[in-house]
Amino acid sequence: MNAYFRLMRLDKPVGIYLLLWPALWALFLAADGWPRLDLIIIFVLGVTIMRSAGCVINDYADRKIDKLIERTQHRPITSGEITAKSALILFFILMLIAFGLVLMTNSLTIQLAFIAAGLAILYPFTKRWTHLPQFILGLAFAMSVPMAFAATNGSVPDSAWWVFAATVIWTVIYDTMYAMADREEDLKIGVKSTAVLFAKFDKLVIGMLQICLFLLLLKISEIFNLTIFYDISLILTAFLMIYHQK
């Protein structure tokens, strides 16, 4: 049971938080600060389950690659604790549970959920043929934004896509930083990533993406008429971005 727990990364919940923040942000924006409790519960559970499912399919897709990278050699599938077949069964069970949750919303949200699921499944395989898997991950993570607006209001307004874009860029930034730790090993075995693509210009490109993210966050403040407390938080965010450039 411990191996399945680790396969779903439930021992490392930070990934859940990263996926949950944009979902909750979108829920609160869509409802003018007062989201429905049932939607909060559905999205919190859905995010947790889909993140676990994403980790399972990622480890299944990378089971041969993980053997070649020191950091990932001891993952449950790679180490033989869990078979590839068992991992796939777990993945489909998690997807069924997630589908059951989204059925409690509306037709538009369900349609968007299929796109989100497709992106989540596609992501772990993209590192074999493109240097932009982090962008695909960003799209997958950001799908919670239009889903939250659709679940709340039955439609996705133009304003929601600004939040969507900010989430995509934010995800590309932090996952590029994460991928930088494996860059040398990825180069040896031919795995592609934005960290490999940006190479020695990684901090420069990340800095440019941070500027884009900051401008998007400013635009979101204008569109949704957010309070001064949000604007103050942006100042703190700017300092944090500068700190990450060290």
ABEGO torsion letter per residue (X at the ends): XAAAAAAAGAABAAAAAAAAAAAAAAAAAAAGGBBBAAAAAAAAAAAAAAAAAAAAAAAAAAAAAAAABAAAAABAAAAGABBAAAAAAAAAAAAAAAAAAAAABBAAAAAAAAAAAAAAAAAAAAAAABAAAAAAAAAAAAAAAAAAAAAAAGBBBAAAAAAAAAAAAAAAAAAAAAAAAAAAAAAAAGBBBAAAAAEAAAAAAAAAAAAAAAAAAAAAAAAAGBBAAAAAAAAAAAAAAAAAAX
